[in-house]
Amino acid sequence: MNTENSKSVLMLILKSMALGTLGIFFPVLYIFFPMLFLTEALEQGMFKILLAFIGVCLLIGVISPVLGFGIFTLFGPLILMLHYCITTKRGVLETLSASTAVLFTAFLVLMHTTGILELMKDPNLPAQILETQKEVLKNLGVAKETLSTFDRGFPLMFQRMLEILPSILVILSLVISYVTFSFTGRNLLRKGKLIGQPPSFIFFSLPSGLLPISVGLIVMGFIGGEALEGTWEIMMTNVTVLFGFLFFIQGLSVLSFFASKFKVLSILKWIALFFIILTPGIQVPIVMMGLMEYVFNFRRIQRL
């Protein structure tokens, strides 16, 4: 390993350690963690970067063994899969599908090995969480009427959260895979290296086979709804959440596309998108916009 490569690996370790530490306070930062190692692995080779990744996980494990194990379990397989797909020149859709499936499986493995899945089966868990939340709300001076309403609504809310957990994990896996893949491609492009990568967000478009799949699932829902009443309802709820998210992202992409086309200032565009994401009620029209774009392709974008 020459001096320049040694410095690059050392900087990688320092940056990832800093990101891992900051992530304890701002967990959203972990979404950028695998991108650091994937970029270097594509430049310097997988073997030594994988050793650096293991070393960083061990160092983070000194601070928090669970955190170190979690980062290793989630991001190790993701980095390996993306590296394989990129180096073997797989298509963008195939790469995202494979990396999302691997990361989703890693989430399940992590939840099983840490006992989270078993904990969620505990019938006393909702009551325990409810008592903790009520104590926090009491300390914040929340009125008794509000606490009473929260007390009645929490068990149902918790049950619904557990029911849609699979779709939430799929969405998380997809977002992390997309961000890692996209940012790695951008980083390498700045260094003069070109790889197949997802297009810019303003040109984001869902694959052409998505509509037949969604129609098929709806038809199956009508056919099998009575035979598989409870299970099928939960399954369709997860499908609805997942497809709603995908069309919402497509809708945001459409807004971003036309904002760029009409030369809206970038700062105003991102403030508007951030406002839309956080404001309840606005999401539904954006989902419909994404669906209409998918059907009619107003932007005339070639789909995957």
KESEDO-128842 format. One line per 10 residues: their letters; for each residue x, y, z of C-alpha. Coordinates in steps of 0.02 Angstrom, whole numbers, padded with zeros to 5 digits. Layout:
<marvexs>
A> X:Y:Z; ...;
</marvexs>
This chain:
<marvexs>
MNTENSKSVL> 00000:00000:00000; 00080:00165:-00055; 00081:00324:00049; -00065:00405:-00042; -00176:00252:-00019; -00126:00240:00164; -00178:00420:00192; -00342:00388:00102; -00382:00237:00212; -00333:00334:00369;
MLILKSMALG> -00449:00477:00319; -00586:00350:00285; -00568:00277:00459; -00567:00450:00541; -00720:00511:00443; -00818:00352:00475; -00776:00356:00661; -00833:00537:00670; -00993:00494:00576; -01023:00342:00686;
TLGIFFPVLY> -01004:00448:00843; -01114:00590:00780; -01243:00461:00727; -01272:00418:00909; -01350:00591:00929; -01416:00611:00750; -01459:00435:00687; -01508:00498:00514; -01321:00522:00479; -01297:00334:00471;
IFFPMLFLTE> -01378:00336:00299; -01213:00406:00232; -01102:00279:00320; -01092:00140:00187; -01060:00267:00048; -00890:00311:00123; -00828:00131:00114; -00908:00088:-00053; -00824:00237:-00139; -00653:00186:-00075;
ALEQGMFKIL> -00682:00002:-00112; -00717:00042:-00295; -00557:00144:-00303; -00436:00040:-00200; -00509:-00135:-00197; -00632:-00223:-00085; -00515:-00324:00026; -00420:-00188:00118; -00572:-00075:00130; -00671:-00220:00204;
LAFIGVCLLI> -00533:-00240:00335; -00545:-00054:00372; -00735:-00070:00388; -00717:-00214:00512; -00589:-00114:00610; -00705:00037:00620; -00849:-00074:00679; -00736:-00145:00816; -00684:00031:00870; -00865:00089:00874;
GVISPVLGFG> -00904:-00071:00970; -00790:-00010:01108; -00907:00139:01130; -01064:00035:01106; -01056:-00152:01068; -01235:-00154:01003; -01201:-00007:00887; -01042:-00083:00819; -01128:-00250:00789; -01277:-00162:00709;
IFTLFGPLIL> -01170:-00062:00587; -01073:-00219:00539; -01231:-00324:00516; -01325:-00195:00414; -01194:-00109:00308; -01067:-00248:00279; -01181:-00352:00165; -01246:-00193:00081; -01070:-00134:00036; -01024:-00306:-00030;
MLHYCITTKR> -01181:-00322:-00136; -01168:-00147:-00210; -00983:-00172:-00246; -01020:-00336:-00335; -01162:-00263:-00439; -01064:-00108:-00489; -00903:-00200:-00534; -01000:-00329:-00635; -01096:-00188:-00722; -01270:-00241:-00671;
GVLETLSAST> -01415:-00128:-00718; -01475:00010:-00601; -01642:-00076:-00566; -01559:-00244:-00534; -01429:-00164:-00420; -01558:-00070:-00317; -01671:-00223:-00305; -01529:-00337:-00247; -01456:-00212:-00122; -01629:-00173:-00051;
AVLFTAFLVL> -01665:-00359:-00028; -01497:-00387:00057; -01519:-00239:00175; -01698:-00289:00217; -01636:-00464:00262; -01497:-00387:00367; -01626:-00285:00463; -01722:-00445:00503; -01563:-00535:00556; -01514:-00390:00668;
MHTTGILELM> -01686:-00381:00748; -01684:-00569:00779; -01509:-00579:00852; -01536:-00429:00966; -01703:-00497:01028; -01808:-00355:00958; -01924:-00472:00864; -01957:-00573:01022; -01983:-00414:01122; -02116:-00353:01000;
KDPNLPAQIL> -02214:-00513:01032; -02224:-00473:01218; -02408:-00431:01257; -02352:-00316:01398; -02241:-00209:01286; -02376:-00082:01234; -02425:-00052:01416; -02242:-00028:01467; -02210:00096:01326; -02373:00185:01366;
ETQKEVLKNL> -02327:00210:01549; -02156:00278:01500; -02232:00400:01375; -02363:00457:01500; -02229:00496:01628; -02135:00599:01499; -02294:00693:01450; -02337:00724:01633; -02166:00799:01664; -02194:00913:01515;
GVAKETLSTF> -02355:00976:01595; -02477:00899:01470; -02660:00912:01523; -02750:00760:01596; -02879:00762:01455; -02740:00746:01327; -02661:00604:01426; -02829:00515:01432; -02848:00529:01243; -02670:00467:01219;
DRGFPLMFQR> -02705:00322:01338; -02853:00265:01232; -02771:00286:01063; -02597:00220:01095; -02633:00030:01093; -02714:00041:00921; -02576:00154:00857; -02443:00034:00920; -02532:-00114:00840; -02542:-00024:00673;
MLEILPSILV> -02358:00019:00684; -02314:-00164:00706; -02425:-00212:00559; -02338:-00094:00439; -02162:-00131:00503; -02119:-00240:00351; -02157:-00098:00229; -02062:00025:00338; -01909:-00088:00334; -01922:-00107:00145;
ILSLVISYVT> -01933:00083:00126; -01783:00109:00240; -01684:-00022:00143; -01730:00057:-00023; -01687:00234:00033; -01518:00184:00107; -01475:00082:-00048; -01526:00224:-00164; -01429:00356:-00067; -01274:00246:-00055;
FSFTGRNLLR> -01279:00201:-00240; -01313:00380:-00298; -01188:00469:-00185; -01052:00343:-00227; -01080:00375:-00412; -01072:00563:-00386; -00913:00550:-00281; -00827:00443:-00413; -00884:00560:-00552; -00800:00706:-00464;
KGKLIGQPPS> -00641:00602:-00467; -00657:00569:-00652; -00730:00393:-00640; -00898:00348:-00716; -01009:00204:-00659; -01187:00158:-00698; -01293:00247:-00567; -01470:00312:-00535; -01513:00475:-00624; -01526:00642:-00534;
FIFFSLPSGL> -01678:00660:-00423; -01767:00775:-00546; -01765:00631:-00672; -01818:00497:-00548; -01946:00380:-00624; -02022:00218:-00562; -01993:00062:-00670; -02120:00022:-00804; -02173:-00145:-00728; -02238:-00067:-00568;
LPISVGLIVM> -02415:-00030:-00629; -02457:-00209:-00683; -02391:-00271:-00516; -02500:-00149:-00419; -02656:-00191:-00522; -02621:-00376:-00498; -02608:-00355:-00310; -02772:-00258:-00304; -02860:-00395:-00403; -02785:-00528:-00290;
GFIGGEALEG> -02845:-00427:-00141; -03025:-00436:-00201; -03010:-00621:-00242; -02920:-00678:-00085; -02986:-00551:00039; -03117:-00665:00117; -03009:-00822:00121; -02863:-00734:00207; -02957:-00599:00300; -02834:-00547:00436;
TWEIMMTNVT> -02670:-00591:00351; -02721:-00521:00183; -02778:-00356:00258; -02609:-00331:00341; -02520:-00379:00180; -02621:-00256:00077; -02592:-00119:00206; -02404:-00144:00187; -02419:-00142:-00002; -02520:00020:00007;
VLFGFLFFIQ> -02390:00103:00120; -02248:00048:00006; -02330:00102:-00157; -02392:00263:-00078; -02213:00305:-00030; -02147:00265:-00204; -02277:00374:-00290; -02247:00512:-00161; -02062:00513:-00205; -02107:00517:-00390;
GLSVLSFFAS> -02223:00664:-00356; -02083:00758:-00267; -01970:00722:-00416; -02100:00797:-00533; -02109:00955:-00428; -01919:00965:-00423; -01912:00940:-00612; -02030:01083:-00652; -01951:01194:-00520; -01784:01170:-00608;
KFKVLSILKW> -01864:01194:-00779; -01937:01362:-00727; -01772:01409:-00642; -01837:01422:-00464; -01697:01459:-00342; -01627:01298:-00269; -01646:01359:-00090; -01831:01397:-00119; -01857:01230:-00205; -01783:01129:-00061;
IALFFIILTP> -01877:01232:00070; -02040:01196:-00022; -02000:01009:-00035; -01955:01003:00150; -02118:01092:00193; -02218:00967:00088; -02136:00818:00172; -02174:00882:00347; -02349:00950:00320; -02492:00824:00346;
GIQVPIVMMG> -02625:00824:00211; -02514:00885:00070; -02443:00711:00040; -02601:00642:-00042; -02602:00765:-00189; -02416:00732:-00213; -02448:00544:-00218; -02584:00574:-00349; -02464:00683:-00448; -02335:00543:-00444;
LMEYVFNFRR> -02466:00418:-00502; -02522:00530:-00645; -02342:00556:-00698; -02315:00368:-00695; -02467:00338:-00807; -02444:00482:-00931; -02256:00519:-00916; -02272:00708:-00933; -02084:00729:-00921; -02052:00605:-01064;
IQRL> -01921:00513:-00962; -01862:00342:-01017; -01905:00217:-00880; -01795:00076:-00816;
</marvexs>
